[in-house]
Amino acid sequence: MTVTTSTHAPLIIDVAGAELNAADRRRLADPLVGGVIHFTRNWQDRAQMTALNAQIKAIRPDLLICVDHEGGRVQRFRTDGFTRLPSMRSLGELWMRDAMHATQVATAAGQVLAGELRACGVDFSFAPVLDLDHGGSTVIGDRSFHRDPRVVALLAKSVMHGMLQMGMRNCGKHFPGHGFVNADSHVEIPVDRRGLKAILEDDARPFDWLSGALTAVMPAHVIYPKVDKRPAGFSSKWLKDVLRTRLAFDGAIFSDDLSMEAGRYIDGQLLSFTDAALAALEAGCDLALLCNQSIGNGRPLDELLECFGAARAAGRWQADADSERRRRALLPSEAAPDWQALVASHGYRDAQRWLQAS
């Protein structure tokens, strides 16, 4: 079954298990849905993941299949041939011993990360992390390359180069920087009380330096009250004035997960999933991400699709052709090799050697 999309498919949702059920299929056919994000529960082995992604593409070839697969402790698939990728902090530590060797290993990590995912039908990973390691954040921690924004930018660019060699775009996160605050935005609302000048000169520098190479950005569920009372992902000041205008970024902007505790608190109120998605899009996001709501009866996803459609009919939201262009630009432009062709390729074997030598 192939369904023609609307001019803008802004919602990224999840599916319940290792294969599609009837509810998953119905939701993925909705023209408001632009993509799928996978989690560990969606993984059994390579054959199953490849089959699941083929099922998804059979419904809508334009759906963007995503996963959080960074390396280190954030790596959804770890068995059946998948390489255990190093943490980004370990690459930063390698930089301190041998900077040029570290860039080569970072490129290799990006090649292996993207190549293995694409060989199983995954289009896109939310990587790399551009947050600085200030030493106190539990949610960022070893996901960060380094404290120095110059090291972060150069290692991230190397990872991005490796990903691109395997046909995968990238996503820098979490703009303008999540590493300074200690609170975990999955369960509480972090507040960073620095001013705009201090943030732009430090944590946001990698986003500035890489603005022409990044194909997507994910803002932080962090409030920077000296800039705006709203979290960055709901702030037009951060997304339109700073990221789009000042930093001249023209790639896709994803909201962070709207199911997170900090993801729906705006102006002191806890919003519904629909209102949070609408607020994120109004602030400047192109895509709104809602995770882990298909489990059980999936009613939150059904309500989101129903209410979002009603909001569009009522004029609360309008399709945006530029946003849809940015979403489609994240889709791979070439077919991925199958697993056997990947592991036999010179580029993959060379990248594995660099990783093993690190």
Secondary structure, DSSP 8 states (H G I E B T S, - for coil): ------S---EEE--SSSS--HHHHHHHTSTTEEEEEE-GGG-S-HHHHHHHHHHHHHH-TT-EEEE-EEETTEES--STT------HHHHHHHHHH-HHHHHHHHHHHHHHHHHHHHHTT--EE---B-----S--TTTGGGS--SSHHHHHHHHHHHHHHHHHTT----EEEET-STT--S-TTTS--B----HHHHHTTTTHHHHHTTTT-SEEEE-S-EETTTEEEEGGG-HIIIIIIIIIIS---SEEB---TTSGGGSEETTEE--HHHHHHHHHHHT-SBEE--S-SSTT-HHHHHHHHHHHHHHHTTS----HHHHHHHHHTS-SS----HHHHHHSHHHHHHHHHHHH-
